[in-house]
Amino acid sequence: MKSKSIDEAKSMAKDKSLETQHKNEAIYIIYCSRSEYFYVDTDSLIRLWERLIGYYENGVYTVEK
């Protein structure tokens, strides 16, 4: 899933992390500078033009440092 704003991406990630099929699974929020979109996914693969913002697990947000 992709979003133009960080707030929308956080909302999508939180909702997805609360689904029973994603219980105890991290849902990552990744920003891509090429496309200028935020991506929400279970895949944490980061490419050179992307930056991990944080992730939700069971509805709890953790900021990446």
PDB file of N, CA, C and O in Angstrom:
ATOM      1  N   MET A   1       0.846  -1.159   0.000  1.00  0.00           N
ATOM      2  CA  MET A   1       0.000   0.000   0.000  1.00  0.00           C
ATOM      3  C   MET A   1       0.901   1.234   0.000  1.00  0.00           C
ATOM      4  O   MET A   1       1.974   1.226   0.603  1.00  0.00           O
ATOM      5  N   LYS A   2       0.465   2.273  -0.668  1.00  0.00           N
ATOM      6  CA  LYS A   2       1.266   3.487  -0.694  1.00  0.00           C
ATOM      7  C   LYS A   2       0.421   4.694  -0.350  1.00  0.00           C
ATOM      8  O   LYS A   2      -0.799   4.695  -0.517  1.00  0.00           O
ATOM      9  N   SER A   3       1.107   5.732   0.140  1.00  0.00           N
ATOM     10  CA  SER A   3       0.436   6.931   0.601  1.00  0.00           C
ATOM     11  C   SER A   3       1.323   8.133   0.327  1.00  0.00           C
ATOM     12  O   SER A   3       2.547   8.012   0.280  1.00  0.00           O
ATOM     13  N   LYS A   4       0.711   9.284   0.147  1.00  0.00           N
ATOM     14  CA  LYS A   4       1.459  10.516  -0.087  1.00  0.00           C
ATOM     15  C   LYS A   4       1.849  11.186   1.234  1.00  0.00           C
ATOM     16  O   LYS A   4       2.796  11.972   1.256  1.00  0.00           O
ATOM     17  N   SER A   5       1.139  10.896   2.342  1.00  0.00           N
ATOM     18  CA  SER A   5       1.443  11.543   3.624  1.00  0.00           C
ATOM     19  C   SER A   5       1.832  10.519   4.687  1.00  0.00           C
ATOM     20  O   SER A   5       1.384   9.373   4.656  1.00  0.00           O
ATOM     21  N   ILE A   6       2.666  10.946   5.617  1.00  0.00           N
ATOM     22  CA  ILE A   6       3.123  10.074   6.701  1.00  0.00           C
ATOM     23  C   ILE A   6       1.966   9.697   7.623  1.00  0.00           C
ATOM     24  O   ILE A   6       1.909   8.568   8.110  1.00  0.00           O
ATOM     25  N   ASP A   7       1.048  10.624   7.865  1.00  0.00           N
ATOM     26  CA  ASP A   7      -0.074  10.335   8.758  1.00  0.00           C
ATOM     27  C   ASP A   7      -0.988   9.250   8.182  1.00  0.00           C
ATOM     28  O   ASP A   7      -1.440   8.360   8.904  1.00  0.00           O
ATOM     29  N   GLU A   8      -1.251   9.332   6.895  1.00  0.00           N
ATOM     30  CA  GLU A   8      -2.071   8.315   6.242  1.00  0.00           C
ATOM     31  C   GLU A   8      -1.361   6.950   6.262  1.00  0.00           C
ATOM     32  O   GLU A   8      -1.995   5.918   6.480  1.00  0.00           O
ATOM     33  N   ALA A   9      -0.048   6.959   6.034  1.00  0.00           N
ATOM     34  CA  ALA A   9       0.729   5.718   6.054  1.00  0.00           C
ATOM     35  C   ALA A   9       0.710   5.096   7.449  1.00  0.00           C
ATOM     36  O   ALA A   9       0.572   3.880   7.580  1.00  0.00           O
ATOM     37  N   LYS A  10       0.846   5.914   8.488  1.00  0.00           N
ATOM     38  CA  LYS A  10       0.803   5.404   9.866  1.00  0.00           C
ATOM     39  C   LYS A  10      -0.554   4.797  10.175  1.00  0.00           C
ATOM     40  O   LYS A  10      -0.637   3.750  10.817  1.00  0.00           O
ATOM     41  N   SER A  11      -1.609   5.445   9.725  1.00  0.00           N
ATOM     42  CA  SER A  11      -2.960   4.940   9.945  1.00  0.00           C
ATOM     43  C   SER A  11      -3.164   3.590   9.249  1.00  0.00           C
ATOM     44  O   SER A  11      -3.722   2.661   9.832  1.00  0.00           O
ATOM     45  N   MET A  12      -2.706   3.496   8.003  1.00  0.00           N
ATOM     46  CA  MET A  12      -2.836   2.235   7.265  1.00  0.00           C
ATOM     47  C   MET A  12      -2.028   1.121   7.934  1.00  0.00           C
ATOM     48  O   MET A  12      -2.500  -0.010   8.051  1.00  0.00           O
ATOM     49  N   ALA A  13      -0.811   1.447   8.371  1.00  0.00           N
ATOM     50  CA  ALA A  13       0.050   0.450   9.015  1.00  0.00           C
ATOM     51  C   ALA A  13      -0.549  -0.023  10.335  1.00  0.00           C
ATOM     52  O   ALA A  13      -0.507  -1.214  10.644  1.00  0.00           O
ATOM     53  N   LYS A  14      -1.103   0.898  11.111  1.00  0.00           N
ATOM     54  CA  LYS A  14      -1.705   0.521  12.395  1.00  0.00           C
ATOM     55  C   LYS A  14      -2.901  -0.390  12.169  1.00  0.00           C
ATOM     56  O   LYS A  14      -3.038  -1.413  12.841  1.00  0.00           O
ATOM     57  N   ASP A  15      -3.767  -0.028  11.229  1.00  0.00           N
ATOM     58  CA  ASP A  15      -4.944  -0.857  10.927  1.00  0.00           C
ATOM     59  C   ASP A  15      -4.528  -2.249  10.476  1.00  0.00           C
ATOM     60  O   ASP A  15      -5.118  -3.245  10.896  1.00  0.00           O
ATOM     61  N   LYS A  16      -3.516  -2.319   9.626  1.00  0.00           N
ATOM     62  CA  LYS A  16      -3.047  -3.608   9.118  1.00  0.00           C
ATOM     63  C   LYS A  16      -2.420  -4.447  10.234  1.00  0.00           C
ATOM     64  O   LYS A  16      -2.571  -5.669  10.257  1.00  0.00           O
ATOM     65  N   SER A  17      -1.708  -3.782  11.168  1.00  0.00           N
ATOM     66  CA  SER A  17      -1.047  -4.507  12.254  1.00  0.00           C
ATOM     67  C   SER A  17      -2.044  -5.092  13.253  1.00  0.00           C
ATOM     68  O   SER A  17      -1.725  -6.037  13.975  1.00  0.00           O
ATOM     69  N   LEU A  18      -3.235  -4.534  13.289  1.00  0.00           N
ATOM     70  CA  LEU A  18      -4.260  -5.034  14.212  1.00  0.00           C
ATOM     71  C   LEU A  18      -5.074  -6.189  13.624  1.00  0.00           C
ATOM     72  O   LEU A  18      -5.847  -6.825  14.341  1.00  0.00           O
ATOM     73  N   GLU A  19      -4.910  -6.464  12.335  1.00  0.00           N
ATOM     74  CA  GLU A  19      -5.608  -7.579  11.709  1.00  0.00           C
ATOM     75  C   GLU A  19      -5.052  -8.893  12.260  1.00  0.00           C
ATOM     76  O   GLU A  19      -3.852  -9.004  12.511  1.00  0.00           O
ATOM     77  N   THR A  20      -5.916  -9.879  12.447  1.00  0.00           N
ATOM     78  CA  THR A  20      -5.482 -11.146  13.042  1.00  0.00           C
ATOM     79  C   THR A  20      -4.467 -11.884  12.182  1.00  0.00           C
ATOM     80  O   THR A  20      -3.627 -12.604  12.722  1.00  0.00           O
ATOM     81  N   GLN A  21      -4.514 -11.731  10.878  1.00  0.00           N
ATOM     82  CA  GLN A  21      -3.556 -12.431  10.013  1.00  0.00           C
ATOM     83  C   GLN A  21      -2.143 -11.861  10.133  1.00  0.00           C
ATOM     84  O   GLN A  21      -1.182 -12.505   9.711  1.00  0.00           O
ATOM     85  N   HIS A  22      -2.004 -10.658  10.705  1.00  0.00           N
ATOM     86  CA  HIS A  22      -0.695 -10.026  10.868  1.00  0.00           C
ATOM     87  C   HIS A  22      -0.285  -9.926  12.334  1.00  0.00           C
ATOM     88  O   HIS A  22       0.586  -9.125  12.674  1.00  0.00           O
ATOM     89  N   LYS A  23      -0.895 -10.722  13.205  1.00  0.00           N
ATOM     90  CA  LYS A  23      -0.578 -10.699  14.628  1.00  0.00           C
ATOM     91  C   LYS A  23       0.891 -11.090  14.824  1.00  0.00           C
ATOM     92  O   LYS A  23       1.365 -12.060  14.233  1.00  0.00           O
ATOM     93  N   ASN A  24       1.601 -10.329  15.654  1.00  0.00           N
ATOM     94  CA  ASN A  24       3.024 -10.537  15.961  1.00  0.00           C
ATOM     95  C   ASN A  24       3.925 -10.417  14.732  1.00  0.00           C
ATOM     96  O   ASN A  24       4.998 -11.017  14.681  1.00  0.00           O
ATOM     97  N   GLU A  25       3.484  -9.643  13.748  1.00  0.00           N
ATOM     98  CA  GLU A  25       4.263  -9.404  12.537  1.00  0.00           C
ATOM     99  C   GLU A  25       4.438  -7.899  12.378  1.00  0.00           C
ATOM    100  O   GLU A  25       3.475  -7.147  12.526  1.00  0.00           O
ATOM    101  N   ALA A  26       5.652  -7.454  12.079  1.00  0.00           N
ATOM    102  CA  ALA A  26       5.915  -6.030  11.916  1.00  0.00           C
ATOM    103  C   ALA A  26       5.400  -5.538  10.561  1.00  0.00           C
ATOM    104  O   ALA A  26       5.595  -6.189   9.535  1.00  0.00           O
ATOM    105  N   ILE A  27       4.741  -4.378  10.578  1.00  0.00           N
ATOM    106  CA  ILE A  27       4.264  -3.715   9.370  1.00  0.00           C
ATOM    107  C   ILE A  27       5.102  -2.437   9.227  1.00  0.00           C
ATOM    108  O   ILE A  27       4.957  -1.506  10.018  1.00  0.00           O
ATOM    109  N   TYR A  28       5.966  -2.398   8.228  1.00  0.00           N
ATOM    110  CA  TYR A  28       6.942  -1.325   8.073  1.00  0.00           C
ATOM    111  C   TYR A  28       6.399  -0.149   7.274  1.00  0.00           C
ATOM    112  O   TYR A  28       5.600  -0.317   6.354  1.00  0.00           O
ATOM    113  N   ILE A  29       6.855   1.056   7.649  1.00  0.00           N
ATOM    114  CA  ILE A  29       6.557   2.280   6.907  1.00  0.00           C
ATOM    115  C   ILE A  29       7.884   2.747   6.313  1.00  0.00           C
ATOM    116  O   ILE A  29       8.828   3.064   7.038  1.00  0.00           O
ATOM    117  N   ILE A  30       7.938   2.782   4.992  1.00  0.00           N
ATOM    118  CA  ILE A  30       9.177   3.109   4.282  1.00  0.00           C
ATOM    119  C   ILE A  30       8.914   4.293   3.357  1.00  0.00           C
ATOM    120  O   ILE A  30       7.921   4.317   2.630  1.00  0.00           O
ATOM    121  N   TYR A  31       9.817   5.279   3.391  1.00  0.00           N
ATOM    122  CA  TYR A  31       9.700   6.437   2.508  1.00  0.00           C
ATOM    123  C   TYR A  31      10.639   6.259   1.318  1.00  0.00           C
ATOM    124  O   TYR A  31      11.811   5.927   1.494  1.00  0.00           O
ATOM    125  N   CYS A  32      10.129   6.477   0.120  1.00  0.00           N
ATOM    126  CA  CYS A  32      10.921   6.373  -1.103  1.00  0.00           C
ATOM    127  C   CYS A  32      11.122   7.779  -1.678  1.00  0.00           C
ATOM    128  O   CYS A  32      10.158   8.436  -2.068  1.00  0.00           O
ATOM    129  N   SER A  33      12.366   8.231  -1.729  1.00  0.00           N
ATOM    130  CA  SER A  33      12.645   9.582  -2.232  1.00  0.00           C
ATOM    131  C   SER A  33      12.460   9.686  -3.745  1.00  0.00           C
ATOM    132  O   SER A  33      12.235  10.781  -4.261  1.00  0.00           O
ATOM    133  N   ARG A  34      12.551   8.578  -4.455  1.00  0.00           N
ATOM    134  CA  ARG A  34      12.343   8.593  -5.908  1.00  0.00           C
ATOM    135  C   ARG A  34      10.898   8.902  -6.267  1.00  0.00           C
ATOM    136  O   ARG A  34      10.622   9.767  -7.098  1.00  0.00           O
ATOM    137  N   SER A  35       9.981   8.185  -5.631  1.00  0.00           N
ATOM    138  CA  SER A  35       8.564   8.359  -5.950  1.00  0.00           C
ATOM    139  C   SER A  35       7.871   9.367  -5.036  1.00  0.00           C
ATOM    140  O   SER A  35       6.759   9.809  -5.322  1.00  0.00           O
ATOM    141  N   GLU A  36       8.540   9.730  -3.926  1.00  0.00           N
ATOM    142  CA  GLU A  36       7.993  10.629  -2.911  1.00  0.00           C
ATOM    143  C   GLU A  36       6.719  10.072  -2.278  1.00  0.00           C
ATOM    144  O   GLU A  36       5.808  10.826  -1.936  1.00  0.00           O
ATOM    145  N   TYR A  37       6.661   8.757  -2.125  1.00  0.00           N
ATOM    146  CA  TYR A  37       5.544   8.083  -1.467  1.00  0.00           C
ATOM    147  C   TYR A  37       6.033   7.330  -0.242  1.00  0.00           C
ATOM    148  O   TYR A  37       7.201   6.952  -0.151  1.00  0.00           O
ATOM    149  N   PHE A  38       5.119   7.120   0.697  1.00  0.00           N
ATOM    150  CA  PHE A  38       5.356   6.254   1.839  1.00  0.00           C
ATOM    151  C   PHE A  38       4.721   4.912   1.522  1.00  0.00           C
ATOM    152  O   PHE A  38       3.584   4.855   1.054  1.00  0.00           O
ATOM    153  N   TYR A  39       5.445   3.835   1.774  1.00  0.00           N
ATOM    154  CA  TYR A  39       4.948   2.489   1.512  1.00  0.00           C
ATOM    155  C   TYR A  39       4.752   1.739   2.814  1.00  0.00           C
ATOM    156  O   TYR A  39       5.564   1.855   3.732  1.00  0.00           O
ATOM    157  N   VAL A  40       3.673   0.967   2.897  1.00  0.00           N
ATOM    158  CA  VAL A  40       3.343   0.162   4.063  1.00  0.00           C
ATOM    159  C   VAL A  40       3.374  -1.296   3.624  1.00  0.00           C
ATOM    160  O   VAL A  40       2.631  -1.705   2.731  1.00  0.00           O
ATOM    161  N   ASP A  41       4.245  -2.074   4.263  1.00  0.00           N
ATOM    162  CA  ASP A  41       4.397  -3.467   3.843  1.00  0.00           C
ATOM    163  C   ASP A  41       5.022  -4.300   4.952  1.00  0.00           C
ATOM    164  O   ASP A  41       5.562  -3.755   5.915  1.00  0.00           O
ATOM    165  N   THR A  42       4.951  -5.610   4.818  1.00  0.00           N
ATOM    166  CA  THR A  42       5.590  -6.518   5.774  1.00  0.00           C
ATOM    167  C   THR A  42       7.034  -6.800   5.386  1.00  0.00           C
ATOM    168  O   THR A  42       7.779  -7.385   6.172  1.00  0.00           O
ATOM    169  N   ASP A  43       7.436  -6.401   4.208  1.00  0.00           N
ATOM    170  CA  ASP A  43       8.799  -6.607   3.717  1.00  0.00           C
ATOM    171  C   ASP A  43       9.668  -5.427   4.150  1.00  0.00           C
ATOM    172  O   ASP A  43       9.372  -4.280   3.815  1.00  0.00           O
ATOM    173  N   SER A  44      10.734  -5.707   4.890  1.00  0.00           N
ATOM    174  CA  SER A  44      11.584  -4.624   5.396  1.00  0.00           C
ATOM    175  C   SER A  44      12.788  -4.338   4.497  1.00  0.00           C
ATOM    176  O   SER A  44      13.715  -3.640   4.909  1.00  0.00           O
ATOM    177  N   LEU A  45      12.780  -4.865   3.286  1.00  0.00           N
ATOM    178  CA  LEU A  45      13.889  -4.637   2.360  1.00  0.00           C
ATOM    179  C   LEU A  45      13.993  -3.139   2.029  1.00  0.00           C
ATOM    180  O   LEU A  45      13.039  -2.532   1.542  1.00  0.00           O
ATOM    181  N   ILE A  46      15.153  -2.566   2.298  1.00  0.00           N
ATOM    182  CA  ILE A  46      15.378  -1.143   2.058  1.00  0.00           C
ATOM    183  C   ILE A  46      16.382  -0.988   0.917  1.00  0.00           C
ATOM    184  O   ILE A  46      17.457  -1.587   0.937  1.00  0.00           O
ATOM    185  N   ARG A  47      16.021  -0.187  -0.066  1.00  0.00           N
ATOM    186  CA  ARG A  47      16.910   0.093  -1.185  1.00  0.00           C
ATOM    187  C   ARG A  47      17.637   1.418  -0.933  1.00  0.00           C
ATOM    188  O   ARG A  47      17.304   2.125   0.018  1.00  0.00           O
ATOM    189  N   LEU A  48      18.588   1.752  -1.739  1.00  0.00           N
ATOM    190  CA  LEU A  48      19.402   2.943  -1.516  1.00  0.00           C
ATOM    191  C   LEU A  48      18.590   4.234  -1.463  1.00  0.00           C
ATOM    192  O   LEU A  48      18.962   5.163  -0.745  1.00  0.00           O
ATOM    193  N   TRP A  49      17.500   4.309  -2.203  1.00  0.00           N
ATOM    194  CA  TRP A  49      16.713   5.543  -2.264  1.00  0.00           C
ATOM    195  C   TRP A  49      15.538   5.526  -1.285  1.00  0.00           C
ATOM    196  O   TRP A  49      14.638   6.360  -1.380  1.00  0.00           O
ATOM    197  N   GLU A  50      15.546   4.577  -0.344  1.00  0.00           N
ATOM    198  CA  GLU A  50      14.453   4.478   0.621  1.00  0.00           C
ATOM    199  C   GLU A  50      14.976   4.640   2.043  1.00  0.00           C
ATOM    200  O   GLU A  50      16.163   4.463   2.314  1.00  0.00           O
ATOM    201  N   ARG A  51      14.046   4.985   2.953  1.00  0.00           N
ATOM    202  CA  ARG A  51      14.393   5.183   4.360  1.00  0.00           C
ATOM    203  C   ARG A  51      13.281   4.597   5.224  1.00  0.00           C
ATOM    204  O   ARG A  51      12.103   4.890   5.016  1.00  0.00           O
ATOM    205  N   LEU A  52      13.663   3.768   6.193  1.00  0.00           N
ATOM    206  CA  LEU A  52      12.689   3.178   7.110  1.00  0.00           C
ATOM    207  C   LEU A  52      12.275   4.230   8.130  1.00  0.00           C
ATOM    208  O   LEU A  52      13.122   4.792   8.823  1.00  0.00           O
ATOM    209  N   ILE A  53      10.976   4.497   8.223  1.00  0.00           N
ATOM    210  CA  ILE A  53      10.448   5.498   9.136  1.00  0.00           C
ATOM    211  C   ILE A  53      10.168   4.874  10.499  1.00  0.00           C
ATOM    212  O   ILE A  53      10.512   5.451  11.531  1.00  0.00           O
ATOM    213  N   GLY A  54       9.557   3.718  10.504  1.00  0.00           N
ATOM    214  CA  GLY A  54       9.196   3.023  11.732  1.00  0.00           C
ATOM    215  C   GLY A  54       8.313   1.842  11.377  1.00  0.00           C
ATOM    216  O   GLY A  54       8.124   1.523  10.203  1.00  0.00           O
ATOM    217  N   TYR A  55       7.773   1.196  12.401  1.00  0.00           N
ATOM    218  CA  TYR A  55       6.895   0.057  12.138  1.00  0.00           C
ATOM    219  C   TYR A  55       5.882  -0.120  13.258  1.00  0.00           C
ATOM    220  O   TYR A  55       6.088   0.332  14.384  1.00  0.00           O
ATOM    221  N   TYR A  56       4.791  -0.783  12.924  1.00  0.00           N
ATOM    222  CA  TYR A  56       3.748  -1.140  13.880  1.00  0.00           C
ATOM    223  C   TYR A  56       3.781  -2.645  14.083  1.00  0.00           C
ATOM    224  O   TYR A  56       3.940  -3.410  13.132  1.00  0.00           O
ATOM    225  N   GLU A  57       3.629  -3.058  15.329  1.00  0.00           N
ATOM    226  CA  GLU A  57       3.483  -4.474  15.637  1.00  0.00           C
ATOM    227  C   GLU A  57       2.394  -4.584  16.698  1.00  0.00           C
ATOM    228  O   GLU A  57       2.529  -4.051  17.799  1.00  0.00           O
ATOM    229  N   ASN A  58       1.313  -5.281  16.354  1.00  0.00           N
ATOM    230  CA  ASN A  58       0.145  -5.418  17.220  1.00  0.00           C
ATOM    231  C   ASN A  58      -0.395  -4.052  17.659  1.00  0.00           C
ATOM    232  O   ASN A  58      -0.819  -3.886  18.803  1.00  0.00           O
ATOM    233  N   GLY A  59      -0.376  -3.087  16.753  1.00  0.00           N
ATOM    234  CA  GLY A  59      -0.935  -1.770  17.030  1.00  0.00           C
ATOM    235  C   GLY A  59      -0.009  -0.824  17.774  1.00  0.00           C
ATOM    236  O   GLY A  59      -0.405   0.301  18.080  1.00  0.00           O
ATOM    237  N   VAL A  60       1.226  -1.252  18.078  1.00  0.00           N
ATOM    238  CA  VAL A  60       2.172  -0.427  18.807  1.00  0.00           C
ATOM    239  C   VAL A  60       3.231   0.090  17.834  1.00  0.00           C
ATOM    240  O   VAL A  60       3.871  -0.690  17.129  1.00  0.00           O
ATOM    241  N   TYR A  61       3.409   1.419  17.802  1.00  0.00           N
ATOM    242  CA  TYR A  61       4.344   2.053  16.871  1.00  0.00           C
ATOM    243  C   TYR A  61       5.734   2.132  17.479  1.00  0.00           C
ATOM    244  O   TYR A  61       5.886   2.470  18.653  1.00  0.00           O
ATOM    245  N   THR A  62       6.749   1.820  16.680  1.00  0.00           N
ATOM    246  CA  THR A  62       8.150   1.930  17.090  1.00  0.00           C
ATOM    247  C   THR A  62       8.872   2.756  16.047  1.00  0.00           C
ATOM    248  O   THR A  62       8.833   2.433  14.860  1.00  0.00           O
ATOM    249  N   VAL A  63       9.540   3.836  16.486  1.00  0.00           N
ATOM    250  CA  VAL A  63      10.270   4.716  15.589  1.00  0.00           C
ATOM    251  C   VAL A  63      11.637   4.099  15.306  1.00  0.00           C
ATOM    252  O   VAL A  63      12.301   3.613  16.221  1.00  0.00           O
ATOM    253  N   GLU A  64      12.053   4.118  14.056  1.00  0.00           N
ATOM    254  CA  GLU A  64      13.379   3.628  13.683  1.00  0.00           C
ATOM    255  C   GLU A  64      14.370   4.746  13.896  1.00  0.00           C
ATOM    256  O   GLU A  64      14.085   5.891  13.545  1.00  0.00           O
ATOM    257  N   LYS A  65      15.519   4.452  14.457  1.00  0.00           N
ATOM    258  CA  LYS A  65      16.525   5.489  14.747  1.00  0.00           C
ATOM    259  C   LYS A  65      17.665   5.432  13.781  1.00  0.00           C
ATOM    260  O   LYS A  65      18.597   6.230  13.878  1.00  0.00           O
TER     261      LYS A  65
END
